[in-house]
Structures are given as C-alpha cells and as structure tokens.
Amino acid sequence: MTTQDNLLQHETEACCAANSERKSHHSDKTKNNLVSRLNRIEGQIRGVKGMIEKDTYCDDVLNQIAAIQSALNSVGKLLLEGHMKSCVVERIQAGESEVIDELLITVHKLMK
C-alpha cells in the first residue's frame, strides 16, 4: 500500500466513521481555494452593504447580488463534487446506502 493509499484510508476513516463525528478531508490546496473564494465573497457582501448605505441604484446592487450568488454556487459545486468523489463513494462501498438519502436532501437544499 502506498503512502497516498494510507493517507486516503486514514482520511476515509476520519470522514466516514459511523460512530464518530464525521469531518471532511480536503487537501490543503482545496481548502486554500475554498477559503480564498469565500474571502472574496465576504468582500463582495461588504461591498453590497456599502452600496445600499450609499443609496446606489437598485439595478447595480442587484447585479452584485447575482454575482455573489453565482460565486457561492461555485463554492457549493466544488464542495459537492469533492463530497461525492470521496465520502459518498466511500460510504457506499462500506455498505452505508443511507448516504444517498443524505446526499439527495443536500442537493435539494442547494437547488432551492
């Protein structure tokens, strides 16, 4: 078993252990990417707040809100993809088919 296989097995156990608190297992690169995106979104939200305080034209504010929603959707898609490729697959392989219902509930929430 390679070092990468060992790490993956350890990460799988951390994410998918049935009787302990589950945690994600993102690489540092993925975490940094997600945090960077969220920091930009946070800045955009502060910008929209400032626009409202300055009585900026509504259409301009709405366009910024649409950009924020799109950015949040992108973060959600990245997280969902990683979740499906790791935890969901691993839990199905471990015989935990209830993960499908959990995933469907999550996807429905994301699509609202």
C-alpha positions in Angstrom: 0.0 0.0 0.0 1.4 3.4 -1.0 1.7 6.4 1.3 -1.1 8.1 -0.7 -3.3 5.0 -0.2 -2.5 5.1 3.5 -3.5 8.8 3.7 -6.7 8.2 1.7 -7.6 5.3 4.0 -6.9 7.5 7.1 -8.9 10.3 5.6 -11.8 8.0 4.7 -11.9 6.7 8.3 -11.9 10.3 9.6 -14.7 11.3 7.2 -16.9 8.2 7.2 -16.5 6.7 10.6 -20.0 5.6 11.6 -19.8 6.2 15.3 -17.7 9.3 15.5 -18.0 12.9 14.3 -17.5 13.0 10.6 -15.2 15.5 9.1 -14.2 16.5 5.6 -10.8 15.7 4.3 -9.9 18.4 1.8 -6.4 18.8 0.6 -4.6 22.0 1.7 -4.8 23.2 -1.9 -8.6 22.7 -2.0 -9.0 24.3 1.4 -7.0 27.3 0.4 -9.0 27.6 -2.8 -12.3 27.5 -1.0 -11.2 29.9 1.7 -9.9 32.3 -0.9 -13.2 32.2 -2.8 -15.2 32.7 0.5 -12.9 35.7 1.4 -13.8 37.3 -2.0 -17.5 36.6 -1.4 -17.2 38.2 2.0 -15.7 41.3 0.5 -18.4 41.4 -2.1 -21.1 41.2 0.6 -19.4 44.1 2.4 -19.4 46.0 -0.9 -23.1 45.4 -1.4 -23.8 46.6 2.2 -21.8 49.8 1.4 -23.7 50.3 -1.9 -27.0 50.1 0.0 -25.8 52.5 2.6 -24.8 54.9 -0.2 -28.2 54.6 -1.9 -26.6 53.0 -5.0 -29.0 52.4 -7.9 -31.0 49.2 -7.2 -30.1 47.5 -10.5 -26.4 47.9 -9.7 -26.9 46.4 -6.3 -29.0 43.5 -7.7 -26.3 42.7 -10.3 -23.7 42.5 -7.5 -26.0 40.2 -5.5 -26.4 38.0 -8.6 -22.6 37.8 -8.8 -22.4 36.8 -5.1 -25.0 34.1 -5.6 -23.0 32.7 -8.6 -19.8 32.7 -6.6 -21.5 30.9 -3.7 -22.9 28.4 -6.1 -19.4 27.7 -7.5 -18.2 27.1 -3.9 -21.1 24.7 -3.3 -20.4 22.8 -6.6 -16.8 22.3 -5.7 -17.7 21.0 -2.2 -20.4 18.8 -3.6 -18.1 17.3 -6.2 -15.4 16.6 -3.6 -18.0 15.1 -1.2 -19.4 12.8 -3.9 -16.0 11.6 -5.1 -14.8 10.9 -1.6 -17.2 10.5 1.3 -20.2 9.4 -0.7 -18.3 6.8 -2.7 -16.5 5.5 0.4 -19.7 5.2 2.4 -21.5 3.4 -0.4 -18.5 1.0 -0.6 -18.8 0.5 3.1 -22.4 -0.5 2.7 -23.9 2.7 4.1 -26.6 3.2 1.4 -28.3 5.8 3.6 -25.7 8.3 2.4 -27.8 8.5 -0.8 -30.8 9.9 1.0 -28.5 12.3 2.9 -27.0 13.5 -0.4 -30.4 13.9 -2.0 -31.6 16.1 0.9 -28.4 18.2 0.5 -28.8 18.6 -3.3 -32.4 19.7 -2.8 -31.3 22.4 -0.4 -28.7 23.6 -2.9 -31.2 23.8 -5.7 -33.7 26.0 -3.8 
